[in-house]
Amino acid sequence: MTRDKIEYISGLMYEAEHWRKIGGWGSLIMLAALLVDLWFRRLGAGSLLFESALLGGFICCWGSNFDRHSKFKKELDNICFKLFGKAYDSSFLEIAEMCKK
């Protein structure tokens, strides 16, 4: 049960990390695009609103997945402290040994 729980939560943590990276890079790209469009004054009111909404969506994606990743990491750390007396990052060998059994 514990091995399955560790595998499930670590999968969720890596998925949240993946989406956090997408949100972070998307935010930077949209911010750059918005600033370039504002600098060259090629934006109409509708286009400015659309690009701002995309930027806000990417920021929300980054923020929510940053929070999810940290919650899953805390949960994995608690499980590994109970089982092995170490944090999740330090207990990969013990987890691999537990999976072999």
C-alpha positions in Angstrom: 0.0 0.0 0.0 2.7 2.4 0.9 4.7 1.7 -2.2 1.7 2.3 -4.4 0.9 5.5 -2.5 4.5 6.8 -3.0 4.4 6.0 -6.7 1.0 7.7 -7.1 1.9 10.9 -5.3 5.3 11.1 -7.0 3.6 10.8 -10.4 1.2 13.6 -9.4 4.2 15.7 -8.2 6.1 15.3 -11.5 2.9 16.2 -13.4 2.5 19.3 -11.4 6.2 20.2 -11.9 5.7 19.7 -15.7 2.6 22.1 -15.8 4.4 24.5 -13.5 7.2 24.8 -16.1 4.7 25.3 -18.9 3.0 28.0 -16.9 6.3 29.8 -16.1 7.7 29.7 -19.6 4.3 30.6 -21.1 4.1 33.6 -18.7 7.5 34.8 -19.8 6.7 34.4 -23.5 3.4 36.2 -23.2 4.9 39.0 -21.1 7.6 39.5 -23.8 5.0 39.4 -26.6 2.8 41.9 -24.7 5.7 44.3 -24.1 6.8 44.1 -27.7 3.3 44.7 -29.0 2.9 47.7 -26.6 6.3 49.1 -27.6 5.5 49.1 -31.3 1.9 50.1 -30.7 0.4 47.4 -32.9 -2.3 46.4 -30.4 -5.9 47.3 -30.5 -8.1 47.2 -27.4 -9.4 43.7 -28.1 -5.9 42.4 -28.8 -4.5 43.9 -25.6 -7.3 42.3 -23.6 -6.8 38.9 -25.2 -3.0 38.9 -24.6 -3.5 40.1 -21.0 -6.0 37.3 -20.4 -3.5 34.7 -21.8 -0.8 36.1 -19.6 -3.1 35.9 -16.6 -4.0 32.3 -17.5 -0.3 31.3 -17.7 0.4 33.0 -14.3 -2.5 31.2 -12.7 -1.3 27.9 -14.2 2.2 28.5 -12.8 0.9 29.5 -9.4 -1.6 26.7 -8.9 0.9 24.0 -10.0 3.6 25.5 -7.9 1.3 25.1 -4.9 0.3 21.5 -5.9 4.0 20.5 -6.4 4.9 21.8 -2.9 1.9 20.0 -1.3 2.8 16.7 -2.9 6.5 17.1 -2.0 5.5 17.7 1.7 3.3 14.6 1.6 6.1 12.5 0.2 8.6 13.9 2.7 6.2 13.0 5.6 5.8 9.4 4.3 9.5 9.0 3.8 10.4 10.4 7.2 8.0 7.9 8.8 9.4 5.0 6.8 13.1 5.8 6.4 13.9 8.7 8.6 15.0 10.8 5.5 13.4 13.2 3.1 12.0 12.0 -0.2 15.0 13.3 -2.2 17.4 11.3 0.0 15.5 8.0 0.1 15.4 6.9 -3.6 17.5 3.8 -2.8 15.2 2.7 0.0 12.2 3.2 -2.2 13.8 1.1 -5.0 14.6 -1.6 -2.5 11.1 -1.6 -1.3 9.9 -1.9 -4.9 12.0 -5.0 -5.4 10.4 -6.9 -2.5 
